């Protein structure tokens, strides 16, 4: 069997935990009984870091490494590994890049393959779990384990690479491209074409199209006859058992990590902290939207942040979606049944896809991203378990027809439960219509629920123990189905918390705020907590506070700039020299969605001098005025600051706003800098390279 999983970066190594439970009997033939757990020693062995040694011991010919920020690259790697084993009979394993010592790349046997599925994050940066590997590989002289061939240390390595990126960003798929170039420079041989997926278009379709050329090259490299690809019955990669007896203290009801008895706990991405939360509404009364300012208390923990970093908030799925999917799968009456889910491969590096034993309810609410849009490949795996007739035909169409999938799934923003309801049509009320779907297949096809990241809107110098964030509640009606409302997973969860604590009506769906064993909500004290951790960012103010800064951030793009401005004010109050600080902010109306409008006058009065806030209120003029228009109006003054060494910061929408703002800056270099269009573009690019032009943007 193979090592597979849709587990996220937020899990611990469950192999090191001894699980106590009694073997039970499944109540349905759809569920595969798992073998009794293997007891682990009280003092767990140090994990093996030499992946080549593990491959040799387990007879694996291919290893699929993933560099994943949101779990997509990890899912893709798992899907490739599954096809590798089940279709082509080649034993494989998936691997988190940060879990292994990558200096052993030079010892990968010449008859094996290393596959890299890597996402690009931020300004062409590797994902968090790939940072150490990246720094090692990009060193001028990386020290591999053998170093028998100093000129071409990776001459034995054959590799495959697929990158995940977004064309609206400046550094599209930079990590995959640079990895490809670096491996080649070190003597490695790429098998097949480098794949590049564009999340701004259709990452899934790019991934599927790339495989059409990759698998033939893959099979040729390993001496496998592609024409003999197996198409037999599905081999489950997880075993699921409903437990008749268990120790209640060992059940996980939404815990994100193993419970710890240690007095000193290190909180990070693998062990988030349940932080107390306070909130307030930023939009004025009468606005049809909501925007929350959050203050997250990290006092008494090892967590720290620097101004410009991101806070990760782990969400919960809403009750409506939990009930919808449970009903369709025939699990509505068994939501609180305790189950064990573990890998069928005894050599799997992660035996548990999430904390277990657990319940169906906890899995749907806390562990699986059931609100995500399912892939065509996932739908295709459900077809054989769908009711025969029109329902199965409809599901087959969505799984095989790109246009129908795009219209009814992708553009309609339907999650798995909504897709299954859609194909049922008038029979949508039939409870348990998809009860024949094995639950292990749901675990396999649905990604792990991942944290959502927010630019921190506070200053670490001013409030080192309170992290602030700014979040607009997301809800909208998709064009193909205007009668439906799609709710943002985390922002509506946050607003439900806010409404509950402040005893306000909540227009969105309901959520279970209590969390595992009531750890997240104290109703008597009206105190809510959120699982959080901090992610470092390169989006930083210049070390020299006397340098000017120009900030452009419409809407919630102003969030990090609230932190920047407050940081500059704190520095000035400490007697430091602070250069001109200019903020361009845009919103619809000064009396409705002017974020932090009550704070800016005093802050900029303290900064004084040339520091100023320049606003664009798009709904208060005959023609809509945006931040890029206001920037152009003040172009000569901004160019003067750039000539004095100003740092430029842009935060917000990557596809339109960030591009338009960059074009304005290029225009300033032409108009006031006397450069040609080409030289002006090169100048702005140089500012980016030197760190004087930074973006914190999203698509």
C-alpha positions as CSV (number, residue, x, y, z in Angstrom):
1,X,0.0,0.0,0.0
2,X,1.0,3.6,-0.3
3,X,1.4,6.5,2.1
4,X,-1.4,9.0,1.3
5,X,-3.5,11.6,3.0
6,X,-5.2,14.9,2.8
7,X,-3.8,16.0,6.2
8,X,-2.7,19.6,6.7
9,X,0.4,21.2,8.1
10,X,-1.4,21.7,11.4
11,X,-1.2,18.1,12.6
12,X,1.3,16.5,14.9
13,X,2.9,13.1,14.3
14,X,0.2,10.8,15.6
15,X,2.5,7.8,15.4
16,X,4.2,8.8,18.6
17,X,0.9,8.6,20.6
18,X,-0.4,5.4,22.2
19,X,-4.1,5.2,21.5
20,X,-6.3,3.4,24.0
21,X,-9.6,2.0,22.7
22,X,-11.5,-1.3,22.4
23,X,-12.1,-2.9,19.1
24,X,-15.7,-2.6,18.0
25,X,-17.9,-3.9,15.2
26,X,-18.9,-1.7,12.3
27,X,-22.7,-1.2,11.9
28,X,-22.4,-0.9,8.1
29,X,-20.7,-2.9,5.4
30,X,-19.5,0.5,4.0
31,X,-16.9,0.7,6.8
32,X,-13.7,-1.2,6.9
33,X,-12.5,-2.5,10.2
34,X,-9.0,-1.5,11.2
35,X,-6.5,-3.7,12.9
36,X,-5.8,-3.3,16.6
37,X,-3.5,-0.4,17.3
38,X,0.2,-1.0,17.8
39,X,1.4,0.2,21.2
40,X,4.2,2.7,21.0
41,X,7.0,3.0,23.6
42,X,6.7,5.6,26.3
43,X,9.8,7.3,25.0
44,X,9.2,7.7,21.2
45,X,12.2,7.2,18.9
46,X,13.5,10.3,17.1
47,X,11.9,10.4,13.7
48,X,14.1,9.1,10.8
49,X,15.2,12.1,8.7
50,X,16.9,10.1,5.9
51,X,14.1,9.7,3.5
52,X,16.2,7.5,1.2
53,X,16.8,5.1,4.0
54,X,13.0,4.9,4.5
55,X,12.4,4.4,0.8
56,X,14.8,1.5,0.7
57,X,13.4,-0.1,3.9
58,X,9.9,0.1,2.6
59,X,10.6,-0.7,-1.0
60,X,9.4,2.7,-2.3
61,X,10.5,3.7,-5.8
62,X,9.0,7.2,-5.9
63,X,8.7,9.9,-3.2
64,X,6.3,12.8,-3.6
65,X,7.4,15.9,-1.7
66,X,5.0,18.7,-1.1
67,X,5.6,22.4,-0.2
68,X,2.1,23.5,0.8
69,X,0.6,26.6,2.5
70,X,-3.1,25.9,2.3
71,X,-3.1,22.1,1.7
72,X,-3.6,22.1,-2.1
73,X,-0.1,21.0,-3.0
74,X,-0.3,18.3,-0.3
75,X,-3.6,17.1,-1.9
76,X,-2.1,17.0,-5.3
77,X,0.9,15.1,-4.1
78,X,-1.4,12.5,-2.4
79,X,-3.4,12.1,-5.6
80,X,-0.3,11.6,-7.7
81,X,1.0,9.0,-5.2
82,X,-2.3,7.1,-5.3
83,X,-2.3,6.9,-9.1
84,X,1.3,5.9,-9.1
85,X,0.5,2.9,-6.9
86,X,-3.0,1.9,-7.9
87,X,-2.7,2.6,-11.7
88,X,0.9,1.8,-12.4
89,X,1.8,-0.6,-9.6
90,X,4.8,1.5,-8.4
91,X,5.2,1.8,-4.7
92,X,5.4,5.4,-3.5
93,X,5.3,7.6,-0.5
94,X,4.3,11.2,0.2
95,X,6.5,13.5,2.3
96,X,6.3,16.9,3.9
97,X,9.5,18.6,2.8
98,X,10.3,19.9,6.3
99,X,10.1,16.4,7.9
100,X,13.2,15.2,6.2
101,X,16.9,16.0,5.7
102,X,17.1,17.1,2.1
103,X,20.9,16.8,2.0
104,X,20.3,13.1,1.2
105,X,18.9,14.0,-2.3
106,X,22.3,13.0,-3.7
107,X,21.7,9.4,-2.6
108,X,18.4,8.9,-4.3
109,X,19.0,5.7,-6.4
110,X,19.2,6.4,-10.2
111,X,16.3,4.0,-10.8
112,X,14.0,6.0,-8.5
113,X,12.2,9.4,-8.8
114,X,11.6,12.4,-6.6
115,X,8.5,14.4,-7.4
116,X,8.1,18.0,-6.1
117,X,4.7,19.6,-5.8
118,X,5.4,23.1,-4.6
119,X,3.4,26.3,-4.2
120,X,4.7,29.8,-4.4
121,X,3.7,32.1,-1.6
122,X,3.9,35.9,-1.2
123,X,6.7,37.6,-3.2
124,X,8.0,34.5,-4.9
125,X,8.7,32.8,-1.6
126,X,8.5,29.1,-0.6
127,X,5.8,27.9,1.7
128,X,6.4,27.8,5.4
129,X,7.2,24.1,5.4
130,X,9.7,24.5,2.6
131,X,11.7,27.4,3.9
132,X,14.6,25.3,5.4
133,X,14.9,23.2,2.2
134,X,14.8,26.4,0.1
135,X,17.6,28.0,2.1
136,X,19.7,24.8,1.9
137,X,19.2,24.4,-1.9
138,X,19.8,28.0,-2.8
139,X,23.0,28.2,-0.9
140,X,26.0,28.9,-3.1
141,X,27.5,25.5,-2.2
142,X,24.9,23.2,-0.6
143,X,26.5,20.4,1.4
144,X,24.9,17.1,0.3
145,X,25.5,14.0,2.3
146,X,28.1,12.4,0.0
147,X,29.6,15.2,-2.2
148,X,31.3,12.6,-4.4
149,X,30.8,14.8,-7.4
150,X,31.5,18.4,-6.4
151,X,30.5,19.8,-9.8
152,X,27.3,17.9,-10.2
153,X,26.3,16.5,-6.8
154,X,22.8,15.6,-7.9
155,X,23.8,13.8,-11.1
156,X,21.9,10.7,-10.0
157,X,18.7,12.5,-9.2
158,X,15.8,12.3,-11.5
159,X,12.9,14.6,-10.6
160,X,9.5,15.8,-11.6
161,X,8.1,19.2,-10.6
162,X,4.6,20.8,-10.6
163,X,4.1,24.3,-9.3
164,X,1.1,26.0,-7.9
165,X,0.9,29.8,-8.4
166,X,-1.3,32.7,-9.5
167,X,-0.7,34.8,-12.5
168,X,-2.0,38.0,-10.9
169,X,1.2,37.9,-8.7
170,X,4.5,39.4,-9.8
171,X,6.4,36.2,-9.2
172,X,4.2,33.6,-10.9
173,X,5.3,30.1,-9.9
174,X,8.8,31.4,-9.0
175,X,9.5,28.5,-6.5
176,X,8.8,25.7,-9.1
177,X,10.8,27.6,-11.8
178,X,13.8,28.3,-9.5
179,X,13.8,24.8,-8.1
180,X,13.8,23.3,-11.6
181,X,16.7,25.6,-12.6
182,X,18.7,24.9,-9.4
183,X,18.3,21.1,-9.6
184,X,19.4,21.2,-13.3
185,X,22.4,23.4,-12.4
186,X,23.4,20.8,-9.7
187,X,23.3,18.0,-12.3
188,X,19.8,16.5,-11.8
189,X,17.6,15.4,-14.7
190,X,14.0,16.5,-15.0
191,X,11.6,13.9,-16.2
192,X,8.8,15.4,-18.4
193,X,7.8,19.0,-18.6
194,X,7.6,21.2,-15.6
195,X,4.0,21.7,-14.7
196,X,2.5,25.1,-13.7
197,X,-0.9,25.7,-12.3
198,X,-2.7,29.0,-12.2
199,X,-5.0,29.5,-9.3
200,X,-6.4,32.7,-11.0
201,X,-7.8,30.5,-13.8
202,X,-8.3,26.8,-13.0
203,X,-5.5,25.2,-11.0
204,X,-7.4,21.9,-11.1
205,X,-7.6,21.8,-14.9
206,X,-4.0,22.8,-15.2
207,X,-3.0,20.0,-12.9
208,X,-5.1,17.4,-14.9
209,X,-3.8,18.7,-18.2
210,X,-0.1,18.4,-17.1
211,X,-0.6,14.8,-16.0
212,X,-1.5,13.8,-19.6
213,X,2.1,14.4,-20.6
214,X,3.7,13.6,-17.3
215,X,2.5,10.0,-16.8
216,X,4.0,8.7,-20.1
217,X,7.4,10.3,-19.3
218,X,7.1,8.9,-15.7
219,X,6.4,5.4,-16.9
220,X,9.2,5.5,-19.5
221,X,11.7,6.6,-16.8
222,X,10.7,3.8,-14.5
223,X,10.4,1.1,-17.2
224,X,6.6,0.7,-16.7
225,X,4.3,-0.1,-19.5
226,X,1.8,2.8,-19.5
227,X,-0.7,0.7,-21.6
228,X,-1.0,-1.8,-18.7
229,X,-2.4,0.8,-16.3
230,X,-4.7,-1.0,-13.8
231,X,-8.3,0.0,-13.6
232,X,-9.4,-2.5,-10.9
233,X,-11.5,-1.9,-7.8
234,X,-10.6,1.0,-5.6
235,X,-8.1,0.3,-2.8
236,X,-9.0,2.2,0.3
237,X,-6.2,4.2,1.8
238,X,-7.9,4.7,5.1
239,X,-9.6,2.2,7.4
240,X,-12.7,3.4,9.3
241,X,-14.2,1.6,12.3
242,X,-17.2,2.6,14.4
243,X,-16.2,1.9,18.0
244,X,-18.6,-0.1,20.2
245,X,-16.5,0.7,23.3
246,X,-13.9,3.3,24.0
247,X,-12.5,5.5,26.8
248,X,-14.3,8.8,26.6
249,X,-11.2,10.7,27.8
250,X,-9.3,9.5,24.6
251,X,-11.9,10.9,22.1
252,X,-11.1,14.0,20.2
253,X,-14.0,16.3,19.6
254,X,-12.3,18.9,17.4
255,X,-8.9,19.2,19.1
256,X,-6.3,20.3,16.5
257,X,-3.4,18.6,18.3
258,X,-2.6,16.0,20.8
259,X,-3.5,16.9,24.4
260,X,-0.5,17.8,26.4
261,X,0.3,17.5,30.1
262,X,3.5,19.6,29.8
263,X,3.5,22.8,31.8
264,X,5.5,24.6,29.1
265,X,3.8,24.2,25.7
266,X,5.3,25.6,22.6
267,X,2.5,27.1,20.4
268,X,3.1,27.2,16.6
269,X,1.5,26.1,13.4
270,X,1.5,22.5,14.6
271,X,0.0,23.4,18.0
272,X,-2.2,26.5,17.8
273,X,-3.1,28.5,20.9
274,X,-6.7,28.9,22.1
275,X,-6.5,32.7,22.4
276,X,-9.2,34.9,24.2
277,X,-10.9,37.2,21.7
278,X,-12.6,40.6,21.9
279,X,-14.2,42.3,18.9
280,X,-15.9,45.4,17.7
281,X,-17.8,46.5,14.6
282,X,-16.0,48.9,12.3
283,X,-18.7,49.7,9.8
284,X,-21.3,52.3,10.7
285,X,-24.9,51.3,11.4
286,X,-27.0,50.9,8.3
287,X,-24.2,49.3,6.2
288,X,-25.2,46.1,4.5
289,X,-21.9,44.6,5.4
290,X,-20.0,43.9,8.5
291,X,-16.3,44.4,9.3
292,X,-14.8,43.3,12.6
293,X,-11.8,44.6,14.5
294,X,-10.4,41.6,16.5
295,X,-8.1,41.8,19.5
296,X,-6.4,38.4,20.1
297,X,-4.7,38.0,23.5
298,X,-1.5,35.9,23.4
299,X,-0.3,36.8,26.9
300,X,1.5,34.1,28.8
301,X,2.5,32.1,25.7
302,X,5.7,31.7,23.7
303,X,3.9,33.4,20.7
304,X,5.4,36.7,19.5
305,X,4.9,38.8,16.4
306,X,6.5,41.6,14.5
307,X,4.5,44.4,12.9
308,X,3.6,43.2,9.4
309,X,3.3,39.5,10.2
310,X,0.1,37.4,9.7
311,X,-2.1,35.8,12.3
312,X,-3.6,32.4,11.4
313,X,-7.1,31.6,12.6
314,X,-8.4,28.1,12.5
315,X,-12.1,28.1,11.5
316,X,-15.1,25.9,12.2
317,X,-17.6,24.8,9.5
318,X,-21.2,25.9,10.0
319,X,-23.9,23.7,11.3
320,X,-26.0,23.9,8.1
321,X,-23.2,22.4,6.0
322,X,-22.4,19.7,8.6
323,X,-26.1,18.7,8.7
324,X,-26.4,18.8,4.9
325,X,-23.5,16.5,4.1
326,X,-24.3,14.1,7.0
327,X,-27.9,13.7,5.8
328,X,-26.8,12.9,2.2
329,X,-24.3,10.3,3.5
330,X,-26.9,8.7,5.8
331,X,-24.9,9.8,8.9
332,X,-27.3,12.4,10.4
333,X,-28.4,10.1,13.1
334,X,-24.9,8.9,13.8
335,X,-23.0,12.2,14.0
336,X,-21.9,11.6,17.5
337,X,-20.8,8.0,16.9
338,X,-17.1,7.5,17.9
339,X,-14.9,6.2,15.1
340,X,-11.3,5.4,14.4
341,X,-9.8,6.5,11.1
342,X,-6.2,5.4,10.3
343,X,-4.1,4.7,7.2
344,X,-4.3,1.1,5.8
345,X,-0.6,1.2,5.1
346,X,1.2,0.2,8.4
347,X,4.3,2.1,7.2
348,X,2.5,5.3,6.6
349,X,4.4,8.3,7.9
350,X,1.1,9.8,9.2
351,X,-1.2,7.0,10.3
352,X,-4.0,9.4,11.3
353,X,-5.4,12.0,8.9
354,X,-6.6,14.0,11.9
355,X,-6.8,13.4,15.7
356,X,-8.5,10.1,16.4
357,X,-10.6,8.4,17.8
358,X,-13.2,11.1,17.0
359,X,-16.7,11.5,15.8
360,X,-18.4,12.2,12.5
361,X,-19.6,15.5,13.8
362,X,-16.1,16.6,14.8
363,X,-14.7,15.5,11.4
364,X,-17.3,17.5,9.5
365,X,-17.1,20.6,11.7
366,X,-13.4,20.8,12.5
367,X,-11.2,18.5,10.4
368,X,-12.4,18.4,6.8
369,X,-12.9,21.4,4.5
370,X,-16.5,20.4,3.6
371,X,-17.2,24.0,2.3
372,X,-14.5,23.7,-0.4
373,X,-15.3,23.2,-4.1
374,X,-14.7,19.5,-4.9
375,X,-12.5,18.7,-7.8
376,X,-13.6,16.8,-10.9
377,X,-11.4,13.9,-9.9
378,X,-13.1,13.7,-6.5
379,X,-16.6,13.7,-8.1
380,X,-15.5,11.0,-10.5
381,X,-14.6,8.7,-7.6
382,X,-18.1,9.1,-6.1
383,X,-19.9,8.2,-9.3
384,X,-20.0,4.4,-8.8
385,X,-21.6,4.9,-5.4
386,X,-24.3,7.3,-6.6
387,X,-27.9,6.2,-7.0
388,X,-28.4,4.6,-10.5
389,X,-30.2,6.4,-13.2
390,X,-30.4,10.2,-13.7
391,X,-28.6,11.0,-10.5
392,X,-25.5,9.0,-11.5
393,X,-25.7,10.3,-15.1
394,X,-25.8,13.9,-13.8
395,X,-22.8,13.3,-11.5
396,X,-20.9,11.7,-14.3
397,X,-21.5,14.7,-16.5
398,X,-20.1,17.1,-13.9
399,X,-17.0,14.9,-13.3
400,X,-16.2,14.5,-17.0
401,X,-17.5,17.6,-18.8
402,X,-15.2,20.7,-18.1
403,X,-17.8,23.2,-19.2
404,X,-20.6,21.7,-17.1
405,X,-18.3,21.4,-14.1
406,X,-17.2,25.1,-14.5
407,X,-20.8,26.3,-14.7
408,X,-22.5,24.2,-12.1
409,X,-19.7,23.6,-9.6
410,X,-16.8,26.1,-9.9
411,X,-18.7,29.3,-10.9
412,X,-21.7,28.4,-8.8
413,X,-19.3,27.8,-5.8
414,X,-20.9,24.6,-4.7
415,X,-19.3,22.5,-2.1
416,X,-19.6,18.7,-2.0
417,X,-22.9,18.6,-0.2
418,X,-24.4,21.2,-2.5
419,X,-23.1,19.3,-5.6
420,X,-24.8,16.1,-4.4
421,X,-28.0,17.9,-3.7
422,X,-27.8,19.5,-7.2
423,X,-27.5,16.2,-9.0
424,X,-30.4,14.8,-6.9
425,X,-32.6,17.6,-8.2
426,X,-36.2,17.1,-7.1
427,X,-35.1,14.1,-5.0
428,X,-32.9,16.3,-2.9
429,X,-35.0,15.5,0.2
430,X,-34.2,11.8,0.0
431,X,-32.2,11.3,3.2
432,X,-29.2,9.1,2.8
433,X,-29.2,9.1,-1.0
434,X,-25.4,8.7,-1.0
435,X,-25.2,6.4,2.0
436,X,-23.3,3.9,-0.2
437,X,-20.3,6.2,-0.4
438,X,-17.6,4.7,1.9
439,X,-16.6,7.2,4.5
440,X,-12.9,6.5,3.9
441,X,-13.5,7.9,0.4
442,X,-14.9,11.1,1.9
443,X,-11.8,11.4,4.1
444,X,-9.6,10.8,1.1
445,X,-11.4,13.3,-1.3
446,X,-12.0,16.2,1.0
447,X,-9.1,18.3,2.0
448,X,-8.1,19.1,5.6
449,X,-9.7,22.3,7.0
450,X,-6.9,24.9,6.9
451,X,-6.3,28.1,8.9
452,X,-7.1,31.5,7.4
453,X,-4.4,34.2,7.4
454,X,-5.0,37.8,8.2
455,X,-2.5,40.7,8.0
456,X,-1.9,41.9,11.6
457,X,-3.3,45.4,12.1
458,X,-1.5,46.2,15.3
459,X,2.0,47.3,16.3
460,X,4.2,44.9,18.2
461,X,6.0,47.8,19.7
462,X,2.8,49.3,21.0
463,X,1.0,46.1,22.0
464,X,3.3,43.1,22.0
465,X,0.7,40.8,23.7
466,X,-2.4,41.8,21.7
467,X,-2.6,40.8,18.0
468,X,-5.2,42.8,16.1
469,X,-6.8,41.7,12.8
470,X,-9.4,43.2,10.5
471,X,-12.0,41.0,8.8
472,X,-15.0,41.8,6.5
473,X,-17.8,39.3,6.6
474,X,-17.9,37.6,3.2
475,X,-21.3,36.5,1.7
476,X,-22.4,36.8,-1.9
477,X,-24.7,35.4,-4.5
478,X,-22.8,33.6,-7.4
479,X,-23.8,34.7,-10.9
480,X,-25.1,31.3,-12.1
481,X,-27.3,30.9,-9.0
482,X,-28.3,34.3,-7.6
483,X,-30.9,32.6,-5.4
484,X,-28.1,31.0,-3.3
485,X,-25.9,32.7,-0.8
486,X,-22.3,31.6,-0.3
487,X,-20.9,32.3,3.1
488,X,-17.2,32.8,3.8
489,X,-16.1,30.0,6.2
490,X,-14.1,31.9,8.7
491,X,-15.4,35.5,8.5
492,X,-19.0,34.3,9.2
493,X,-17.7,32.1,12.0
494,X,-16.0,35.3,13.5
495,X,-19.2,37.3,13.1
496,X,-21.3,34.6,14.8
497,X,-18.9,34.8,17.7
498,X,-19.2,38.6,17.8
499,X,-23.0,38.5,17.6
500,X,-23.2,35.9,20.3
501,X,-21.0,37.8,22.7
502,X,-22.6,41.1,22.1
503,X,-26.2,39.6,21.9
504,X,-26.8,40.7,18.4
505,X,-28.8,39.0,15.6
506,X,-26.5,36.9,13.3
507,X,-27.8,36.9,9.7
508,X,-25.5,34.1,8.6
509,X,-25.4,30.4,9.4
510,X,-25.0,29.0,12.9
511,X,-21.8,27.6,14.3
512,X,-20.8,25.5,17.3
513,X,-18.8,27.9,19.3
514,X,-18.0,25.6,22.2
515,X,-15.3,23.6,20.5
516,X,-13.8,20.4,21.9
517,X,-15.2,19.8,25.4
518,X,-16.3,23.4,25.6
519,X,-12.8,24.8,25.5
520,X,-13.6,27.7,23.2
521,X,-16.7,29.3,24.7
522,X,-17.6,30.2,28.3
523,X,-21.2,31.3,28.0
524,X,-21.4,32.4,31.7
525,X,-18.5,34.8,31.2
526,X,-19.3,35.6,27.5
527,X,-15.7,34.8,26.6
528,X,-14.8,33.2,23.3
529,X,-11.4,31.8,22.2
530,X,-9.9,31.1,18.8
531,X,-7.2,28.6,17.8
532,X,-4.4,30.8,16.4
533,X,-0.7,30.9,15.5
534,X,1.6,33.5,13.9
535,X,3.2,33.4,10.5
536,X,6.2,35.5,9.7
537,X,6.1,37.9,6.8
538,X,8.7,39.8,4.8
539,X,6.3,42.8,4.7
540,X,8.3,45.0,7.0
541,X,9.0,48.7,7.6
542,X,12.5,49.9,6.8
543,X,14.9,49.5,9.7
544,X,15.9,53.1,9.3
545,X,12.7,54.9,10.6
546,X,13.9,58.2,9.2
547,X,13.2,57.0,5.6
548,X,9.8,58.0,4.0
549,X,7.2,55.3,3.5
550,X,4.3,55.4,1.0
551,X,1.4,53.0,1.7
552,X,-1.5,52.1,-0.5
553,X,-4.3,50.0,1.0
554,X,-8.0,50.3,0.1
555,X,-10.6,48.4,2.1
556,X,-9.2,45.8,4.5
557,X,-5.9,46.3,2.7
558,X,-5.4,49.1,5.2
559,X,-5.0,46.5,8.0
560,X,-1.2,46.2,8.1
561,X,-0.9,49.9,7.6
562,X,-2.8,50.6,10.8
563,X,0.0,48.6,12.4
564,X,2.7,50.5,10.4
565,X,1.3,53.9,11.4
566,X,1.0,53.0,15.0
567,X,4.5,51.6,15.0
568,X,5.9,54.9,13.5
569,X,3.9,56.9,16.1
570,X,5.4,54.7,18.9
571,X,8.9,55.2,17.6
572,X,8.4,59.0,17.4
573,X,7.0,59.0,21.0
574,X,10.2,57.3,22.0
575,X,12.2,60.1,20.5
576,X,13.2,58.4,17.3
577,X,13.4,60.3,14.0
578,X,10.5,59.3,11.8
579,X,10.4,60.1,8.1
580,X,7.3,61.2,6.1
581,X,4.5,58.7,6.4
582,X,1.9,58.8,3.6
583,X,-1.2,56.5,3.5
584,X,-3.5,56.2,0.5
585,X,-6.8,54.6,1.7
586,X,-9.9,54.0,-0.3
587,X,-13.5,52.9,0.5
588,X,-17.0,53.5,-0.7
589,X,-18.2,56.2,1.7
590,X,-16.7,58.3,4.4
591,X,-19.7,57.8,6.7
592,X,-20.1,54.0,6.2
593,X,-16.9,52.0,5.7
594,X,-14.1,54.3,6.6
595,X,-12.0,51.9,8.5
596,X,-10.4,53.3,11.7
597,X,-11.6,56.7,10.7
598,X,-11.7,57.8,14.4
599,X,-8.0,56.9,14.8
600,X,-6.2,58.5,11.9
601,X,-6.5,62.2,12.7
602,X,-4.6,61.9,16.1
603,X,-2.0,59.4,14.7
604,X,-1.1,61.7,11.7
605,X,-1.1,64.8,13.9
606,X,1.5,63.1,16.1
607,X,3.6,62.2,13.1
608,X,3.3,65.8,11.7
609,X,5.4,67.2,8.9
610,X,4.8,65.8,5.5
611,X,3.0,62.8,6.9
612,X,-0.6,62.6,5.7
613,X,-3.6,60.4,4.9
614,X,-5.1,60.7,1.4
615,X,-8.5,59.2,0.9
616,X,-10.5,58.0,-2.1
617,X,-14.2,57.7,-1.4
618,X,-15.5,56.0,-4.6
619,X,-19.2,56.5,-4.0
620,X,-19.0,60.2,-3.1
621,X,-18.1,61.6,-6.5
622,X,-19.8,61.5,-9.9
623,X,-17.0,59.4,-11.3
624,X,-15.6,56.7,-9.1
625,X,-12.2,57.7,-7.6
626,X,-9.9,54.9,-6.4
627,X,-6.5,55.0,-4.6
628,X,-4.6,54.7,-7.9
629,X,-6.2,58.0,-9.1
630,X,-5.3,59.8,-5.9
631,X,-1.8,58.5,-6.1
632,X,-1.5,59.9,-9.6
633,X,-2.8,63.3,-8.4
634,X,-0.1,63.4,-5.8
635,X,2.5,62.0,-8.1
636,X,5.1,64.7,-8.0
637,X,5.2,64.8,-4.2
638,X,5.4,61.0,-4.1
639,X,8.2,60.9,-6.6
640,X,10.1,63.4,-4.5
641,X,9.8,61.0,-1.5
642,X,11.0,58.1,-3.7
643,X,14.1,60.1,-4.7
644,X,14.7,60.4,-0.9
645,X,14.7,56.6,-0.5
646,X,11.0,56.0,0.3
647,X,9.8,52.5,0.7
648,X,6.5,51.6,-1.1
649,X,3.9,49.2,0.4
650,X,0.8,47.9,-1.4
651,X,-1.8,45.7,0.3
652,X,-5.2,44.4,-1.1
653,X,-6.5,43.0,-4.3
654,X,-3.7,41.5,-6.5
655,X,-5.6,41.2,-9.8
656,X,-6.7,44.8,-10.3
657,X,-5.7,47.3,-7.6
658,X,-2.1,46.2,-7.2
659,X,-1.5,46.1,-10.9
660,X,-3.0,49.5,-11.4
661,X,-1.0,51.0,-8.6
662,X,2.2,49.6,-10.0
663,X,1.4,51.1,-13.4
664,X,1.0,54.5,-11.7
665,X,4.4,54.2,-10.1
666,X,5.9,53.3,-13.5
667,X,4.2,56.4,-14.9
668,X,5.7,58.5,-12.1
669,X,9.2,57.2,-13.1
670,X,8.4,58.3,-16.6
671,X,6.8,61.7,-15.9
672,X,9.0,62.9,-13.1
673,X,12.0,60.6,-13.4
674,X,12.6,61.3,-17.1
675,X,12.7,57.6,-18.0
676,X,11.4,55.7,-21.0
677,X,8.5,53.3,-20.4
678,X,11.0,50.4,-20.5
679,X,13.5,52.0,-18.1
680,X,10.7,53.1,-15.8
681,X,9.5,49.5,-15.6
682,X,13.0,48.3,-14.9
683,X,13.3,51.0,-12.1
684,X,10.2,49.7,-10.3
685,X,11.4,46.1,-10.7
686,X,14.7,47.1,-9.1
687,X,12.8,48.7,-6.2
688,X,11.1,45.3,-5.8
689,X,14.4,43.4,-5.9
690,X,15.9,45.7,-3.3
691,X,12.9,45.4,-0.9
692,X,11.8,49.0,-1.4
693,X,8.5,48.0,-3.2
694,X,6.6,45.4,-1.2
695,X,3.2,43.8,-1.6
696,X,0.9,41.9,0.7
697,X,-1.9,41.0,-1.8
698,X,-4.5,38.4,-2.4
699,X,-6.5,37.3,-5.4
